[in-house]
Amino acid sequence: MESLIDKINAITFFQKQIEHIHPLLKRCFPVVVATEAKLDIYDINSENTYNFIKSIPNRFGFIKSIRAAFPIQVYDNRIACIITSDIFSEKNCYATIFHEFIHCQQFELCENELKNTLKIYNDAKSKEDSMWEINFPFPYIAKEFIEYYETQQTPEMLTVLIQYRNRIKASLGLECYEYMNWEEWKEGFARYIETQITKEIGLSAPYPKQNPTLARDSLYITGERFIRALISKSADNSNIGILYETMYNNEL
């Protein structure tokens, strides 16, 4: 039976199969395996091999089947992929891990710089609201958003999406538009790359059906779709900061 460290080291073998898809897939990040009692930190060395670094008590609470990315304060505040070991029973486990590595790249390259340009973020910061990305009351049932969400695939889809996004900004206001675009860029891009990975290596689609519920993850769907439409019209996605600006400015 494969050990946990063998499964973690398979990340680097998987990377060799998919790194040509996008420049941001050429780097691996620390991996933290969470249990109720502790967090086990693994990091990659100069030989492209993961080593166990240390265990720390889990004082952050346990989330079953967590797949996330955030800085680890006790590890020099380095950004890491946080998982539970059950991920390795999933067919698309390594594609999911690289989804989280994309979030690590966003964090290191431009996330804080971009956030500081947002009114919604600065307002939340002044209120010490660290959960604004989760708790923002976006009006998912607003007619303008539902029309945008339900846009059908057509040759003119990008033009239609841009029109709906302009309508959302005008009708729902700057903060809603900022929040929508932020989530579309952050989660939609990671989802887009994950989908490209699964297509490349012949795995089942990570998101086979569009989620019928209108909640935060609906922005992941609209984000991936908008990014895919932009890229189909030659938008640059190698620089994710520029991609964000293209999305925010709502033009190609």
KEKE-3310 file (N, C-alpha, C; in steps of 0.2 Angstrom, whole numbers, plus 5000, padded with zeros to 4 digits):
npx = (5004:5003:5011:5008:5017:5022:5011:5010:5022:5019:5013:5023:5027:5015:5014:5024:5017:5007:5013:5015:5003:5000:5010:5010:5009:5021:5027:5027:5020:5021:5013:5000:4993:4979:4972:4961:4968:4981:4992:5001:5015:5022:5035:5043:5059:5076:5078:5066:5057:5046:5047:5044:5041:5037:5026:5011:5001:4983:4975:4966:4954:4944:4940:4931:4937:4944:4949:4960:4969:4980:4990:5003:5005:5015:5025:5034:5024:5021:5012:5001:4995:4981:4975:4965:4968:4960:4958:4966:4959:4951:4947:4951:4961:4974:4973:4964:4973:4982:4973:4972:4985:4986:4979:4988:4998:4991:4991:5004:5009:5000:4988:4986:4990:4980:4968:4969:4965:4952:4936:4927:4935:4944:4934:4930:4941:4943:4934:4938:4935:4938:4932:4925:4925:4918:4906:4900:4885:4880:4868:4862:4850:4845:4838:4846:4858:4854:4851:4863:4870:4863:4866:4867:4878:4884:4890:4892:4894:4904:4902:4889:4890:4898:4890:4880:4887:4891:4878:4875:4884:4880:4867:4867:4877:4894:4901:4895:4898:4912:4914:4909:4917:4930:4928:4925:4937:4947:4942:4936:4947:4956:4947:4946:4959:4960:4950:4956:4967:4961:4955:4967:4973:4964:4955:4939:4928:4930:4919:4905:4892:4882:4879:4864:4860:4859:4872:4887:4896:4891:4897:4910:4907:4902:4914:4924:4918:4918:4931:4936:4929:4935:4948:4946:4945:4958:4963:4976:4981:4992:4998:4992:4988:4986:4976:4966:4963:4959:4947:4940:4939:4931:4932:4939)
npy = (4994:5011:5024:5039:5049:5045:5046:5060:5064:5060:5071:5078:5070:5070:5083:5084:5080:5089:5102:5110:5116:5128:5142:5144:5132:5126:5126:5119:5119:5121:5107:5104:5092:5090:5085:5081:5083:5088:5097:5092:5096:5097:5100:5105:5100:5105:5095:5092:5085:5080:5083:5078:5090:5096:5093:5102:5107:5107:5120:5127:5122:5109:5105:5094:5085:5096:5107:5119:5134:5144:5155:5149:5152:5148:5143:5152:5160:5156:5152:5139:5123:5116:5101:5086:5069:5060:5065:5058:5047:5051:5052:5063:5069:5075:5085:5093:5097:5105:5115:5121:5125:5135:5145:5147:5153:5165:5171:5174:5181:5193:5195:5202:5215:5218:5216:5227:5238:5237:5244:5237:5228:5236:5242:5231:5228:5239:5236:5225:5213:5198:5188:5192:5188:5176:5180:5191:5199:5195:5198:5186:5182:5192:5199:5204:5197:5183:5183:5185:5174:5163:5164:5158:5147:5154:5160:5174:5175:5181:5195:5197:5193:5203:5214:5210:5211:5224:5229:5223:5230:5243:5242:5235:5240:5247:5239:5226:5223:5223:5213:5202:5201:5199:5186:5179:5180:5175:5162:5157:5157:5147:5136:5135:5132:5119:5112:5112:5104:5091:5088:5087:5076:5066:5063:5062:5076:5089:5097:5092:5095:5110:5119:5121:5129:5146:5153:5156:5148:5149:5160:5155:5147:5156:5164:5155:5153:5166:5169:5159:5163:5175:5171:5164:5173:5178:5184:5188:5176:5172:5181:5184:5195:5205:5198:5199:5213:5215:5208:5215:5228:5224:5222:5218)
npz = (5000:4996:5004:5014:5011:4999:4991:4992:4986:4973:4967:4961:4950:4943:4940:4930:4919:4916:4916:4905:4901:4907:4912:4926:4932:4933:4946:4962:4979:4997:5006:5017:5028:5036:5052:5065:5076:5073:5061:5048:5040:5024:5013:4997:4991:4984:4975:4970:4977:4990:5007:5024:5036:5049:5063:5069:5082:5079:5080:5074:5071:5064:5047:5038:5025:5019:5006:5002:5002:5011:5020:5031:5047:5057:5049:5043:5037:5025:5010:5007:5002:5009:5014:5018:5021:5014:5001:4992:4989:4979:4961:4954:4961:4961:4951:4958:4969:4961:4957:4970:4971:4961:4967:4977:4969:4964:4977:4980:4968:4965:4972:4985:4981:4971:4979:4987:4979:4979:4984:4992:4999:5006:5014:5022:5028:5036:5045:5051:5046:5041:5034:5023:5010:5010:5016:5010:5005:4992:4978:4973:4967:4960:4946:4935:4938:4937:4923:4917:4922:4916:4903:4887:4877:4863:4847:4849:4862:4871:4869:4873:4887:4892:4890:4899:4911:4912:4914:4927:4935:4933:4939:4951:4958:4963:4973:4973:4960:4961:4970:4963:4951:4958:4964:4952:4945:4955:4959:4947:4938:4944:4943:4929:4925:4932:4925:4912:4915:4918:4906:4898:4903:4902:4912:4921:4920:4931:4935:4931:4929:4928:4942:4949:4959:4965:4972:4981:4974:4961:4955:4953:4942:4932:4932:4926:4914:4908:4908:4899:4888:4885:4883:4871:4863:4861:4873:4885:4896:4903:4911:4926:4933:4923:4917:4927:4927:4914:4915:4925:4919:4909:4895:4879)
capx = (5000:5006:5011:5005:5022:5022:5005:5011:5027:5016:5012:5028:5026:5009:5016:5027:5012:5003:5016:5015:4997:5001:5016:5009:5009:5028:5029:5023:5020:5020:5006:4998:4988:4975:4968:4958:4973:4987:4993:5007:5018:5027:5038:5047:5066:5079:5078:5059:5054:5043:5049:5040:5044:5035:5018:5010:4994:4978:4971:4962:4947:4945:4935:4931:4938:4946:4954:4960:4975:4981:4997:5004:5009:5021:5029:5036:5018:5021:5006:5002:4989:4978:4970:4964:4971:4955:4958:4969:4954:4947:4950:4954:4965:4980:4970:4962:4979:4984:4968:4974:4992:4984:4977:4995:5001:4988:4993:5011:5010:4997:4982:4986:4990:4974:4963:4970:4962:4945:4933:4924:4940:4946:4929:4930:4948:4942:4929:4942:4930:4942:4927:4921:4924:4913:4900:4897:4878:4879:4861:4862:4843:4844:4836:4852:4863:4851:4851:4870:4871:4859:4868:4869:4884:4883:4897:4893:4893:4908:4899:4883:4892:4901:4884:4876:4892:4889:4871:4876:4888:4875:4861:4868:4882:4901:4903:4893:4902:4919:4914:4908:4923:4935:4927:4926:4945:4950:4940:4935:4953:4958:4943:4947:4965:4958:4946:4961:4971:4957:4954:4973:4975:4959:4951:4932:4927:4929:4912:4901:4885:4881:4876:4857:4858:4862:4875:4894:4900:4889:4902:4915:4904:4902:4921:4927:4915:4920:4938:4936:4927:4940:4954:4945:4946:4965:4965:4982:4980:4999:4999:4985:4986:4983:4969:4961:4962:4954:4940:4937:4938:4925:4933:4944)
capy = (5000:5017:5028:5046:5053:5043:5050:5067:5065:5059:5077:5081:5066:5073:5090:5084:5078:5095:5109:5113:5119:5135:5143:5144:5125:5124:5126:5116:5123:5116:5104:5103:5087:5091:5080:5085:5084:5091:5099:5089:5101:5094:5105:5102:5102:5107:5089:5091:5079:5082:5080:5080:5096:5096:5093:5107:5106:5110:5125:5131:5119:5104:5105:5088:5085:5103:5108:5126:5137:5150:5156:5145:5157:5145:5141:5159:5163:5154:5150:5131:5119:5112:5095:5080:5063:5057:5068:5054:5042:5054:5051:5069:5072:5079:5091:5097:5100:5110:5120:5125:5128:5141:5150:5149:5158:5171:5175:5176:5186:5199:5195:5208:5221:5219:5218:5234:5242:5236:5247:5232:5225:5241:5243:5226:5228:5244:5233:5219:5208:5194:5183:5196:5184:5171:5182:5196:5198:5196:5197:5180:5181:5198:5198:5205:5191:5177:5183:5184:5167:5159:5165:5152:5147:5156:5163:5181:5175:5186:5202:5196:5193:5210:5218:5209:5213:5231:5230:5222:5236:5249:5241:5232:5245:5245:5234:5220:5221:5221:5206:5197:5200:5196:5179:5176:5179:5170:5155:5155:5155:5141:5131:5135:5128:5113:5109:5111:5098:5085:5087:5085:5069:5061:5062:5065:5083:5091:5100:5089:5098:5117:5119:5124:5134:5152:5154:5159:5144:5151:5164:5151:5145:5162:5166:5151:5154:5172:5168:5155:5167:5180:5167:5162:5179:5180:5188:5185:5173:5170:5186:5184:5202:5208:5195:5202:5220:5214:5206:5221:5233:5222:5223:5214)
capz = (5000:4996:5010:5013:5008:4992:4987:4991:4981:4966:4965:4956:4944:4940:4937:4923:4914:4915:4917:4898:4900:4909:4916:4933:4934:4934:4953:4968:4985:5003:5007:5024:5029:5042:5055:5070:5081:5071:5054:5046:5035:5019:5008:4992:4991:4978:4971:4968:4982:4996:5014:5030:5039:5056:5064:5074:5085:5075:5084:5069:5070:5059:5042:5035:5017:5017:5000:5002:5001:5015:5023:5038:5051:5060:5043:5040:5034:5018:5007:5006:5000:5014:5012:5022:5017:5010:4995:4988:4986:4973:4955:4951:4967:4959:4948:4964:4972:4957:4958:4976:4969:4957:4973:4980:4964:4965:4983:4979:4963:4964:4976:4990:4977:4968:4984:4990:4974:4980:4990:4996:5003:5011:5019:5026:5032:5042:5050:5053:5043:5037:5031:5018:5004:5012:5019:5007:5003:4984:4977:4968:4964:4956:4939:4931:4939:4934:4916:4916:4924:4912:4896:4883:4872:4856:4844:4851:4869:4875:4868:4878:4894:4893:4891:4906:4917:4912:4917:4934:4938:4934:4942:4957:4961:4962:4978:4970:4954:4963:4973:4957:4947:4962:4964:4946:4944:4959:4959:4940:4935:4946:4940:4922:4924:4934:4919:4907:4917:4917:4899:4895:4905:4901:4918:4921:4921:4938:4936:4925:4928:4931:4949:4948:4965:4965:4978:4979:4969:4954:4953:4950:4935:4928:4931:4921:4907:4906:4906:4893:4882:4884:4880:4865:4858:4862:4879:4888:4903:4906:4917:4929:4935:4917:4916:4931:4924:4908:4917:4928:4914:4905:4888:4876)
cpx = (5004:5006:5009:5011:5023:5017:5007:5017:5025:5014:5017:5028:5020:5010:5019:5022:5008:5006:5016:5008:4997:5007:5016:5009:5016:5031:5024:5024:5019:5013:5005:4992:4985:4972:4965:4963:4979:4987:5000:5010:5023:5029:5043:5054:5069:5079:5071:5056:5052:5046:5045:5044:5043:5028:5017:5002:4989:4974:4966:4955:4948:4939:4936:4932:4940:4950:4954:4968:4975:4988:4997:5008:5015:5026:5031:5030:5018:5014:5007:4995:4987:4973:4969:4966:4966:4955:4961:4965:4950:4951:4954:4959:4970:4978:4967:4967:4981:4980:4970:4981:4991:4983:4984:4999:4998:4990:4999:5012:5007:4990:4981:4986:4983:4968:4963:4967:4954:4941:4930:4929:4943:4941:4929:4936:4947:4938:4932:4937:4935:4938:4923:4920:4919:4906:4896:4890:4877:4872:4861:4855:4841:4843:4843:4857:4861:4852:4858:4872:4869:4861:4870:4875:4881:4890:4898:4893:4897:4904:4893:4885:4895:4895:4880:4881:4891:4883:4871:4879:4883:4869:4862:4874:4889:4903:4901:4897:4910:4919:4913:4914:4929:4934:4928:4933:4948:4948:4939:4941:4956:4954:4944:4954:4964:4955:4951:4965:4967:4956:4961:4975:4970:4955:4944:4932:4926:4922:4908:4895:4885:4877:4869:4856:4862:4865:4883:4897:4897:4894:4908:4913:4905:4909:4924:4924:4917:4927:4939:4934:4932:4946:4953:4945:4953:4967:4971:4980:4987:5001:4992:4983:4983:4976:4964:4959:4957:4947:4937:4935:4932:4926:4938:4949)
cpy = (5006:5021:5035:5050:5051:5046:5057:5068:5063:5066:5080:5077:5069:5079:5089:5082:5084:5102:5113:5117:5126:5136:5143:5136:5122:5124:5123:5120:5118:5113:5102:5098:5088:5085:5084:5087:5089:5093:5096:5093:5097:5100:5101:5105:5104:5101:5087:5085:5082:5079:5082:5085:5096:5095:5099:5105:5110:5114:5129:5128:5114:5105:5099:5089:5092:5102:5116:5128:5143:5150:5152:5150:5154:5142:5147:5162:5161:5151:5142:5129:5115:5107:5090:5074:5059:5060:5062:5048:5045:5053:5057:5073:5077:5085:5096:5101:5106:5116:5125:5128:5135:5147:5152:5154:5164:5175:5178:5182:5192:5200:5201:5214:5223:5220:5225:5240:5242:5240:5242:5229:5230:5243:5237:5226:5233:5241:5227:5213:5203:5189:5187:5192:5179:5174:5188:5195:5199:5194:5192:5180:5187:5196:5198:5199:5185:5177:5182:5176:5162:5160:5159:5153:5149:5159:5171:5181:5180:5193:5202:5197:5200:5215:5217:5211:5221:5233:5229:5227:5242:5248:5239:5236:5242:5239:5227:5218:5219:5214:5201:5196:5197:5188:5175:5175:5174:5163:5152:5153:5148:5135:5130:5130:5120:5109:5107:5105:5092:5083:5084:5078:5064:5059:5065:5072:5084:5093:5098:5092:5105:5116:5124:5129:5140:5154:5156:5155:5146:5156:5161:5148:5151:5165:5162:5152:5161:5172:5164:5159:5172:5177:5165:5167:5182:5184:5184:5182:5171:5175:5186:5190:5205:5205:5198:5209:5219:5212:5212:5226:5231:5223:5219:5218)
cpz = (5000:5002:5009:5009:5001:4988:4987:4986:4974:4963:4959:4950:4940:4936:4930:4917:4912:4915:4910:4897:4902:4913:4923:4936:4934:4941:4957:4974:4991:5003:5014:5024:5036:5045:5061:5075:5079:5063:5053:5040:5031:5014:5003:4992:4984:4973:4969:4971:4988:5002:5019:5034:5047:5056:5069:5076:5080:5080:5080:5068:5064:5054:5038:5027:5015:5011:5000:5002:5006:5018:5030:5042:5054:5055:5039:5035:5026:5016:5006:5004:5006:5012:5018:5018:5013:5003:4990:4986:4980:4966:4952:4957:4965:4955:4953:4967:4968:4957:4964:4975:4965:4962:4976:4975:4964:4971:4982:4974:4963:4969:4980:4986:4974:4973:4986:4985:4975:4985:4994:5001:5008:5016:5024:5031:5038:5047:5053:5052:5039:5033:5025:5012:5004:5013:5015:5004:4996:4982:4971:4964:4961:4949:4934:4932:4936:4926:4914:4917:4919:4904:4893:4878:4865:4853:4847:4859:4873:4874:4873:4885:4896:4894:4898:4912:4917:4916:4925:4938:4939:4938:4950:4961:4961:4967:4975:4964:4956:4966:4967:4954:4951:4962:4958:4944:4948:4959:4951:4937:4937:4943:4933:4921:4926:4928:4913:4909:4916:4910:4896:4897:4905:4907:4917:4922:4928:4940:4931:4924:4931:4937:4948:4954:4964:4971:4976:4974:4962:4951:4950:4943:4930:4926:4926:4914:4904:4904:4900:4887:4880:4880:4873:4860:4859:4868:4882:4895:4906:4912:4920:4932:4929:4916:4920:4929:4918:4910:4921:4924:4909:4898:4886:4872)
residu = (MET:GLU:SER:LEU:ILE:ASP:LYS:ILE:ASN:ALA:ILE:THR:PHE:PHE:GLN:LYS:GLN:ILE:GLU:HIS:ILE:HIS:PRO:LEU:LEU:LYS:ARG:CYS:PHE:PRO:VAL:VAL:VAL:ALA:THR:GLU:ALA:LYS:LEU:ASP:ILE:TYR:ASP:ILE:ASN:SER:GLU:ASN:THR:TYR:ASN:PHE:ILE:LYS:SER:ILE:PRO:ASN:ARG:PHE:GLY:PHE:ILE:LYS:SER:ILE:ARG:ALA:ALA:PHE:PRO:ILE:GLN:VAL:TYR:ASP:ASN:ARG:ILE:ALA:CYS:ILE:ILE:THR:SER:ASP:ILE:PHE:SER:GLU:LYS:ASN:CYS:TYR:ALA:THR:ILE:PHE:HIS:GLU:PHE:ILE:HIS:CYS:GLN:GLN:PHE:GLU:LEU:CYS:GLU:ASN:GLU:LEU:LYS:ASN:THR:LEU:LYS:ILE:TYR:ASN:ASP:ALA:LYS:SER:LYS:GLU:ASP:SER:MET:TRP:GLU:ILE:ASN:PHE:PRO:PHE:PRO:TYR:ILE:ALA:LYS:GLU:PHE:ILE:GLU:TYR:TYR:GLU:THR:GLN:GLN:THR:PRO:GLU:MET:LEU:THR:VAL:LEU:ILE:GLN:TYR:ARG:ASN:ARG:ILE:LYS:ALA:SER:LEU:GLY:LEU:GLU:CYS:TYR:GLU:TYR:MET:ASN:TRP:GLU:GLU:TRP:LYS:GLU:GLY:PHE:ALA:ARG:TYR:ILE:GLU:THR:GLN:ILE:THR:LYS:GLU:ILE:GLY:LEU:SER:ALA:PRO:TYR:PRO:LYS:GLN:ASN:PRO:THR:LEU:ALA:ARG:ASP:SER:LEU:TYR:ILE:THR:GLY:GLU:ARG:PHE:ILE:ARG:ALA:LEU:ILE:SER:LYS:SER:ALA:ASP:ASN:SER:ASN:ILE:GLY:ILE:LEU:TYR:GLU:THR:MET:TYR:ASN:ASN:GLU:LEU)
# end
